[in-house]
Amino acid sequence: MPSSIDVLIEDARWDTVKLTPLCNRAFGAVFAARGISGKGYEVSVLACDDARIAELNAEFRDKPTPTNVLSWPAFELAPLNAGDDPAPPPDVLANPMDTELGDIAVSYDTCLREAEAGKIAFEDHLTHLLAHSCLHLLGFDHETDADAARMEGLETKILASLGIADPY
């Protein structure tokens, strides 16, 4: 897991969720699956509602609608070829200061709505979204079919390691 997770809760409904432990669990599983220790990395998580995430989606993606999760990687790690692994994150051992891996925003409303519609436990769905967004911070995307297949396969493997059923 990253050595530092900074969680900012903007919506009081998130107070009922053990978000920091879920982040640790999801991010730790992602780092383990990628063979990365996670030591020295920082991740910031904004726990918000649909109105706030719609603002962020409009500002950064020109899509003024709510979404479940958004990610802002600190580094460009995208693969050179569709379906390939992205470049590894920078070596933080060369830098004694923590390295910001990126930021994540997650909407309570959309996450809850999707969990209920899919008849999935809220925490399981949230763990999936956190793992998905952490993979984005590590350079994975789903812009092409090959990239989507690679990312979904990793998510399935990561969630299985946590005892969570295949979301696909």
Contact map, one row per residue, 1 for C-alpha under 8 A:
111000000000000000000001101111110000111000000000000000000000000000000000000000000000000000000000000000000000000000000000000000000000000000000000000000000000000000000000
111110000000000000000001001100000000111111100000000000000000000000000000000000000000000000000000000000000000000000000000000000000000000000000000000000000000000000000000
111110000000000000000000000000000000011111000000000000000000000000000000000000000000000000000000000000000000000000000000000000000000000000000000000000000000000000000000
011111000000000000000000000000000000000111100000000000000000000000000000000000000000000000000000000000000000000000000000000000000000000000000000000000000000000000000000
011111100000000000010011000000000000000001111000000000000000000000000000000000000000000000000000000000000000000000000000000000000000000000000000000000000000000000000000
000111110000000000000000000000000000000001111000000000000000000000000000000000000000000000000000000000000000000000000000000000000000000000000000000000000000000000000000
000011111000000000110000000000000000000000011110000000000000000000000000000000000000000000000000000000000000000000000000000000000000000000000000000000000000000000000000
000001111100000000000000000000000000000000011110000000000000000000000000000000000000000000000000000000000000000000000000000000000000000000000000000000000000000000000000
000000111111011000000000000000000000000000000111000000000000000000000000000000000000000000000000000000000000000000000000000000000000000000000000000000000000000000000000
000000011111000000000000000000000000000000000111100000000000000000000000000000000000000000000000000000000000000000000000000000000000000000000000000000000000000000000000
000000001111111000000000000000000000000000000011100000000000000000000000000000000000000000000000000000000001000000000000000000000000000000000000000000000000000000000000
000000001111111100000000000000000000000000000000000000000000000000000000000000000000000000000000000000000000000000000000000000000000000000000000000000000000000000000000
000000000011111110000000000000000000000000000000000000000000000000000000000000000000000000000000000000000001000000000000000000000000000000000000000000000000000000000000
000000001011111110100000000000000000000000000011000000000000000000000000000000000000000000000000000000000001000000000000000000000000000000000000000000000000000000000000
000000001011111111000000000000000000000000000000000000000000000000000000000000000000000000000000000000000000000000000000000000000000000000000000000000000000000000000000
000000000001111111000000000000000000000000000000000000000000000000000000000000000000000000000000000000000000000000000000000000000000000000000000000000000000000000000000
000000000000111111100000000000000000000000000000000000000000000000000000000000000000000000000000000000000000000000000000000000000000000000000000000000000000000000000000
000000000000001111111100000000000000000000000000000000000000000000000000000000000000000000000000000000000000000000000000000000000000000000000000000000000000000000000000
000000100000010011111110000000000000000000000000000000000000000000000000000000000000000000000000000000000000000000000000000000000000000000000000000000000000000000000000
000010100000000001111111000000000000000000000000000000000000000000000000000000000000000000000000000000000000000000000000000000000000000000000000000000000000000000000000
000000000000000001111111100000000000000000000000000000000000000000000000000000000000000000000000000000000000000000000000000000000000000000000000000000000000000000000000
000000000000000001111111110000000000000000000000000000000000000000000000000000000000000000000000000000000000000000000000001000100000000000000000000000000000000000000000
000010000000000000111111111100000000000000000000000000000000000000000000000000000000000000000000000000000000000000000000000000100100000000000000000000000000000000000000
110010000000000000011111111100000000000000000000000000000000000000000000000000000000000000000000000000000000000000000000000000000000000000000000000000000000000000000000
100000000000000000001111111110000000000000000000000000000000000000000000000000000000000000000000000000000000000000000000000000100000000000000000000000000000000000000000
000000000000000000000111111111000000000000000000000000000000000000000000000000000000000000000000000000000000000000000000000000110110000000000000000000000000000000000000
110000000000000000000011111111100000000000000000000000000000000000000000000000000000000000000000000000000000000000000000000000000110010000000000000000000000000000000000
110000000000000000000011111111110000010000000000000000000000000000000000000000000000000000000000000000000000000000000000000000000000000000000000000000000000000000000000
100000000000000000000000111111111000000000000000000000000000000000000000000000000000000000000000000000000000000000000000000000000010000000000000000000000000011011000000
100000000000000000000000011111111100000000000000000000000000000000000000000000000000000000000000000000000000000000000000000000000010011000000000000000000000010000000000
100000000000000000000000001111111111110000000000000000000000000000000000000000000000000000000000000000000000000000000000000000000000000000000000000000000000000000000000
100000000000000000000000000111111111100000000000000000000000000000000000000000000000000000000000000000000000000000000000000000000000000000000000000000000000000000000000
000000000000000000000000000011111111000000000000000000000000000000000000000000000000000000000000000000000000000000000000000000000000000000000000000000000100110000000000
000000000000000000000000000001111111000000000000000000000000000000000000000000000000000000000000000000000000000000000000000000000000000000000000000000000000000000000000
000000000000000000000000000000111111100000000000000000000000000000000000000000000000000000000000000000000000000000000000000000000000000000000000000000000000000000000000
000000000000000000000000000000111111110000000000000000000000000000000000000000000000000000000000000000000000000000000000000000000000000000000000000000000000000000000000
110000000000000000000000000000110011111000000000000000000000000000000000000000000000000000000000000000000000000000000000000000000000000000000000000000000000000000000000
111000000000000000000000000100100001111110000000000000000000000000000000000000000000000000000000000000000000000000000000000000000000000000000000000000000000000000000000
111000000000000000000000000000000000111110000000000000000000000000000000000000000000000000010000000000000000000000000000000000000000000000000000000000000000000000000000
011100000000000000000000000000000000011111000000000000000000000000000000000000000000000000011000111000000000000000000000000000000000000000000000000000000000000000000000
011100000000000000000000000000000000011111100000000000000000000000000000000000000000000000010000011110000000000000000000000000000000000000000000000000000000000000000000
011111000000000000000000000000000000000111110000000000000000000000000000000000000000000000000000011111000000000000000000000000000000000000000000000000000000000000000000
010111000000000000000000000000000000000011111000000000000000000000000000000000000000000000000000000111110000000000000000000000000000000000000000000000000000000000000000
000011110000000000000000000000000000000001111100000000000000000000000000000000000000000000000000000001110000000000000000000000000000000000000000000000000000000000000000
000011110000000000000000000000000000000000111110000000000000000000000000000000000000000000000000000000111100000000000000000000000000000000000000000000000000000000000000
000000111100000000000000000000000000000000011111000000000000000000000000000000000000000000000000000000111100000000000000000000000000000000000000000000000000000000000000
000000111110010000000000000000000000000000001111100000000000000000000000000000000000000000000000000000001111000000000000000000000000000000000000000000000000000000000000
000000001110010000000000000000000000000000000111110110000000000000000000000000000000000000000000000000001111000000000000000000000000000000000000000000000000000000000000
000000000110000000000000000000000000000000000011111110000000000000000000000000000000000000000000000000000111110000000000000000000000000000000000000000000000000000000000
000000000000000000000000000000000000000000000001111111000000000001100000000000000000000000000000000000000011110000000000000000000000000000000000000000000000000000000000
000000000000000000000000000000000000000000000000111111100000000001000000000000000000000000000000000000000000000000000000000000000000000000000000000000000000000000000000
000000000000000000000000000000000000000000000001111111110000000000000000000000000000000000000000000000000010000000000000000000000000000000000000000000000000000000000000
000000000000000000000000000000000000000000000001111111111000000011101100000000000000000000000000000000001110000000000000000000000000000000000000000000000000000000000000
000000000000000000000000000000000000000000000000011111111100001111100000000000000000000000000000000000000000000000000000000000000000000000000000000000000000000000000000
000000000000000000000000000000000000000000000000001111111110000111000000000000000000000000000000000000000000000000000000000000000000000000000000000000000000000000000000
000000000000000000000000000000000000000000000000000111111111100000000000000000000000000000000000000000000000000000000000000000000000000000000000000000000000000000000000
000000000000000000000000000000000000000000000000000011111111111111100100000000000000000000000000000000000000000000000000000000000000000000000000000000000000000000000000
000000000000000000000000000000000000000000000000000001111111111110000000000000000000000000000000000000000000000000000000000000000000000000000000000000000000000000000000
000000000000000000000000000000000000000000000000000000111111111100000000000000000000000000000000000000000000000000000000000000000000000000000000000000000000000000000000
000000000000000000000000000000000000000000000000000000011111111000000000000000000000000000000000000000000000000000000000000000000000000000000000000000000000000000000000
000000000000000000000000000000000000000000000000000000011111111000000000000000000000000000000000000000000000000000000000000000000000000000000000000000000000000000000000
000000000000000000000000000000000000000000000000000000001111111100000000000000000000000000000000000000000000000000000000000000000000000000000000000000000000000000000000
000000000000000000000000000000000000000000000000000001001111111110000000000000000000000000000000000000000000000000000000000000000000000000000000000000000000000000000000
000000000000000000000000000000000000000000000000000001101110011111000000000000000000000000000000000000000000000000000000000000000000000000000000000000000000000000000000
000000000000000000000000000000000000000000000000000011101100001111100000000000000000000000000000000000000000000000000000000000000000000000000000000000000000000000000000
000000000000000000000000000000000000000000000000011011101000000111110000000000000000000000000000000000000010010000000000000000000000000000000000000000000000000000000000
000000000000000000000000000000000000000000000000010011001000000011111100000000000000000000000000000000000010010000000000000000000000000000000000000000000000000000000000
000000000000000000000000000000000000000000000000000000000000000001111100000000000000000000000000000000000111011000000000000000001000000000000000000000000000000000000000
000000000000000000000000000000000000000000000000000010000000000000111110000000000000000000000000000000011110000000000000000000001000100000000000000000000000000000000000
000000000000000000000000000000000000000000000000000010001000000000111111000000000000000000000000000000011100000000000000000000000000100000000000000000000000000000000000
000000000000000000000000000000000000000000000000000000000000000000001111100000000000000000000000000001111000000000000000000000000000110110000000000000000000000000000000
000000000000000000000000000000000000000000000000000000000000000000000111110000000000000000000000000001110000000000000000000000000000000110000000000000000000000000000000
000000000000000000000000000000000000000000000000000000000000000000000011111100000000000000000000000011100000000000000000000000000000000111100000000000000000000000000000
000000000000000000000000000000000000000000000000000000000000000000000001111100000000000000000000000111100000000000000000000000000000000010000000000000000000000000000000
000000000000000000000000000000000000000000000000000000000000000000000000111110000000000010000000000011000000000000000000000000000000000010100000000000000000000000000000
000000000000000000000000000000000000000000000000000000000000000000000000111111000000000000000000000000000000000000000000000000000000000000100000000000000000000000000000
000000000000000000000000000000000000000000000000000000000000000000000000001111100000011110000000000000000000000000000000000000000000000001110000000000000000000000000000
000000000000000000000000000000000000000000000000000000000000000000000000000111110000111000000000000000000000000000000000000000000000000000111000000000000000000000000000
000000000000000000000000000000000000000000000000000000000000000000000000000011111111111000000000000000000000000000000000000000000000000000110000000000000000000000000000
000000000000000000000000000000000000000000000000000000000000000000000000000001111101010000000000000000000000000000000000000000000000000000000000000000000000000000000000
000000000000000000000000000000000000000000000000000000000000000000000000000000111111000000000000000000000000000000000000000000000000000000000000000000000000000000000000
000000000000000000000000000000000000000000000000000000000000000000000000000000111111000000000000000000000000000000000000000000000000000000000001011000000000000000000000
000000000000000000000000000000000000000000000000000000000000000000000000000000101111100000000000000000000000000000000000000000000000000000000001111111000000000000000000
000000000000000000000000000000000000000000000000000000000000000000000000000000111111110000000000000000000000000000000000000000000000000000000000001001000000000000000000
000000000000000000000000000000000000000000000000000000000000000000000000000001100011111000000000000000000000000000000000000000000000000000010000000000000000000000000000
000000000000000000000000000000000000000000000000000000000000000000000000000011110001111100000000000000000000000000000000000000000000000001110000000000000000000000000000
000000000000000000000000000000000000000000000000000000000000000000000000000011100000111110000000000000000000000000000000000000000000000000100000000000000000000000000000
000000000000000000000000000000000000000000000000000000000000000000000000000010000000011111000000000000000000000000000000000000000000000001000000000000000000000000000000
000000000000000000000000000000000000000000000000000000000000000000000000001010000000001111100000000000000000000000000000000000000000000001000000000000000000000000000000
000000000000000000000000000000000000000000000000000000000000000000000000000000000000000111110000000000000000000000000000000000000000000000000000000000000000000000000000
000000000000000000000000000000000000000000000000000000000000000000000000000000000000000011111110000000000000000000000000000000000000000000000000000000000000000000000000
000000000000000000000000000000000000001110000000000000000000000000000000000000000000000001111111111000000000000000000000000000000000000000000000000000000000000000000000
000000000000000000000000000000000000000100000000000000000000000000000000000000000000000000111111000000000000000000000000000000000000000000000000000000000000000000000000
000000000000000000000000000000000000000000000000000000000000000000000000000000000000000000111111000000000000000000000000000000000000000000000000000000000000000000000000
000000000000000000000000000000000000000000000000000000000000000000000000000000000000000000111111111000000000000000000000000000000000000000000000000000000000000000000000
000000000000000000000000000000000000000000000000000000000000000000000000000000000000000000011111110000000000000000000000000000000000000000000000000000000000000000000000
000000000000000000000000000000000000000100000000000000000000000000000000000000000000000000010011111000000000000000000000000000000000000000000000000000000000000000000000
000000000000000000000000000000000000000111000000000000000000000000000000000000000000000000010011111100000000000000000000000000000000000000000000000000000000000000000000
000000000000000000000000000000000000000111000000000000000000000000000000000000000000000000010010111110000000000000000000000000000000000000000000000000000000000000000000
000000000000000000000000000000000000000011100000000000000000000000000000010000000000000000000000011111000000000000000000000000000000000000000000000000000000000000000000
000000000000000000000000000000000000000011100000000000000000000000000000111000000000000000000000001111100000000000000000000000000000000011000000000000000000000000000000
000000000000000000000000000000000000000001110000000000000000000000000011111000000000000000000000000111110000000000000000000000000000000010000000000000000000000000000000
000000000000000000000000000000000000000000111100000000000000000000000011110000000000000000000000000011111000000000000000000000000000000010000000000000000000000000000000
000000000000000000000000000000000000000000111100000000000000000000001111000000000000000000000000000001111100000000000000000000000000100000000000000000000000000000000000
000000000000000000000000000000000000000000001111000010000000000000001110000000000000000000000000000000111110000000000000000000000000000000000000000000000000000000000000
000000000000000000000000000000000000000000001111100010000000000000011100000000000000000000000000000000011111001000000000000000000000000000000000000000000000000000000000
000000000000000000000000000000000000000000000011110110000000000001111000000000000000000000000000000000001111111000000000000000000000000000000000000000000000000000000000
000000000010110000000000000000000000000000000011110000000000000000010000000000000000000000000000000000000111111100000000000000000000000000000000000000000000000000000000
000000000000000000000000000000000000000000000000110000000000000000000000000000000000000000000000000000000011111110000000000000000000000000000000000000000000000000000000
000000000000000000000000000000000000000000000000110000000000000001110000000000000000000000000000000000000011111111000000000000000000000000000000000000000000000000000000
000000000000000000000000000000000000000000000000000000000000000000010000000000000000000000000000000000000111111111100000010011000000000000000000000000000000000000000000
000000000000000000000000000000000000000000000000000000000000000000000000000000000000000000000000000000000001111111110000010000000000000000000000000000000000000000000000
000000000000000000000000000000000000000000000000000000000000000000000000000000000000000000000000000000000000111111111000000000000000000000000000000000000000000000000000
000000000000000000000000000000000000000000000000000000000000000000000000000000000000000000000000000000000000011111111100000010000000000000000000000000000000000000000000
000000000000000000000000000000000000000000000000000000000000000000000000000000000000000000000000000000000000001111111111110010000000000000000000000000000000000000000000
000000000000000000000000000000000000000000000000000000000000000000000000000000000000000000000000000000000000000111111111110000000000000000000000000000000000000000000000
000000000000000000000000000000000000000000000000000000000000000000000000000000000000000000000000000000000000000011111111000000000000000000000000000000000000000000000000
000000000000000000000000000000000000000000000000000000000000000000000000000000000000000000000000000000000000000001111111000000000000000000000000000000000000000000000000
000000000000000000000000000000000000000000000000000000000000000000000000000000000000000000000000000000000000000000111111100000000000000000000000000000000000000000000000
000000000000000000000000000000000000000000000000000000000000000000000000000000000000000000000000000000000000000000111111110110000000000000000000000000000000000000000000
000000000000000000000000000000000000000000000000000000000000000000000000000000000000000000000000000000000000000000110011111110000000000000000000000000000000000000000000
000000000000000000000000000000000000000000000000000000000000000000000000000000000000000000000000000000000000001100110001111111000000000000000000000000000000000000000000
000000000000000000000100000000000000000000000000000000000000000000000000000000000000000000000000000000000000000000000000111111100000000000000000000000000000000000000000
000000000000000000000000000000000000000000000000000000000000000000000000000000000000000000000000000000000000000000000001111111110000000000000000000000000000000000010000
000000000000000000000000000000000000000000000000000000000000000000000000000000000000000000000000000000000000001001100001111111111000000000000000000000000000000000000000
000000000000000000000000000000000000000000000000000000000000000000000000000000000000000000000000000000000000001000000000011111111100000000000000000000000000000000000000
000000000000000000000110110000000000000000000000000000000000000000000000000000000000000000000000000000000000000000000000001111111110000000000000000000000000000000000000
000000000000000000000000010000000000000000000000000000000000000000000000000000000000000000000000000000000000000000000000000111111111000000000000000000000010001000000010
000000000000000000000000000000000000000000000000000000000000000000011000000000000000000000000000000000000000000000000000000011111111100000000000000000000000000000000000
000000000000000000000010011000000000000000000000000000000000000000000000000000000000000000000000000000000000000000000000000001111111110000000000000000000000000000000000
000000000000000000000000011011000000000000000000000000000000000000000000000000000000000000000000000000000000000000000000000000111111111000000000000000000010010000000000
000000000000000000000000000000000000000000000000000000000000000000000000000000000000000000000000000000000000000000000000000000011111111100000000000000000010000000000000
000000000000000000000000000000000000000000000000000000000000000000001110000000000000000000000000000000010000000000000000000000001111111110000000000000000000000000000000
000000000000000000000000001001000000000000000000000000000000000000000010000000000000000000000000000000000000000000000000000000000111111111000000000000000000000000000000
000000000000000000000000000001000000000000000000000000000000000000000000000000000000000000000000000000000000000000000000000000000011111111111000000000100000000000000000
000000000000000000000000000000000000000000000000000000000000000000000011100000000000000000000000000000000000000000000000000000000001111111111000000000000000000000000000
000000000000000000000000000000000000000000000000000000000000000000000011111000000000000000000000000011100000000000000000000000000000111111110000000000000000000000000000
000000000000000000000000000000000000000000000000000000000000000000000000100010000000010110000000000010000000000000000000000000000000011111110000000000000000000000000000
000000000000000000000000000000000000000000000000000000000000000000000000101111100000011000000000000000000000000000000000000000000000001111111000000000000000000000000000
000000000000000000000000000000000000000000000000000000000000000000000000000011100000110000000000000000000000000000000000000000000000001111111100001000100000000000000000
000000000000000000000000000000000000000000000000000000000000000000000000000001000000000000000000000000000000000000000000000000000000001100111110001100100000000000000000
000000000000000000000000000000000000000000000000000000000000000000000000000000000000000000000000000000000000000000000000000000000000000000011111111110100000000000000000
000000000000000000000000000000000000000000000000000000000000000000000000000000000000000000000000000000000000000000000000000000000000000000001111101100000000000000000000
000000000000000000000000000000000000000000000000000000000000000000000000000000000110000000000000000000000000000000000000000000000000000000000111111100000000000000000000
000000000000000000000000000000000000000000000000000000000000000000000000000000000010000000000000000000000000000000000000000000000000000000000111111110000000000000000000
000000000000000000000000000000000000000000000000000000000000000000000000000000000110000000000000000000000000000000000000000000000000000000000101111111000000000000000000
000000000000000000000000000000000000000000000000000000000000000000000000000000000111000000000000000000000000000000000000000000000000000000011111111111100000000000000000
000000000000000000000000000000000000000000000000000000000000000000000000000000000010000000000000000000000000000000000000000000000000000000001111111111110000000000000000
000000000000000000000000000000000000000000000000000000000000000000000000000000000010000000000000000000000000000000000000000000000000000000000100111111111000000000000000
000000000000000000000000000000000000000000000000000000000000000000000000000000000011000000000000000000000000000000000000000000000000000000000000011111111100000000000000
000000000000000000000000000000000000000000000000000000000000000000000000000000000000000000000000000000000000000000000000000000000000001000011100001111111110000000000000
000000000000000000000000000000000000000000000000000000000000000000000000000000000000000000000000000000000000000000000000000000000000000000000000000111111111000000000001
000000000000000000000000000000000000000000000000000000000000000000000000000000000000000000000000000000000000000000000000000000000000000000000000000011111111100000000000
000000000000000000000000000000001000000000000000000000000000000000000000000000000000000000000000000000000000000000000000000000000000000000000000000001111111110000000000
000000000000000000000000000000000000000000000000000000000000000000000000000000000000000000000000000000000000000000000000000000010011000000000000000000111111111000000000
000000000000000000000000000000000000000000000000000000000000000000000000000000000000000000000000000000000000000000000000000000000000000000000000000000011111111100001111
000000000000000000000000000000001000000000000000000000000000000000000000000000000000000000000000000000000000000000000000000000000000000000000000000000001111111110000000
000000000000000000000000000011001000000000000000000000000000000000000000000000000000000000000000000000000000000000000000000000000010000000000000000000000111111111000000
000000000000000000000000000010000000000000000000000000000000000000000000000000000000000000000000000000000000000000000000000000010000000000000000000000000011111111111100
000000000000000000000000000000000000000000000000000000000000000000000000000000000000000000000000000000000000000000000000000000000000000000000000000000000001111111111100
000000000000000000000000000010000000000000000000000000000000000000000000000000000000000000000000000000000000000000000000000000000000000000000000000000000000111111110000
000000000000000000000000000010000000000000000000000000000000000000000000000000000000000000000000000000000000000000000000000000000000000000000000000000000000011111110000
000000000000000000000000000000000000000000000000000000000000000000000000000000000000000000000000000000000000000000000000000000000000000000000000000000000000001111111000
000000000000000000000000000000000000000000000000000000000000000000000000000000000000000000000000000000000000000000000000000100000000000000000000000000000000001111111100
000000000000000000000000000000000000000000000000000000000000000000000000000000000000000000000000000000000000000000000000000000000000000000000000000000000001001100111110
000000000000000000000000000000000000000000000000000000000000000000000000000000000000000000000000000000000000000000000000000000000000000000000000000000000001001100011111
000000000000000000000000000000000000000000000000000000000000000000000000000000000000000000000000000000000000000000000000000000010000000000000000000000000001000000001111
000000000000000000000000000000000000000000000000000000000000000000000000000000000000000000000000000000000000000000000000000000000000000000000000000000010001000000000111
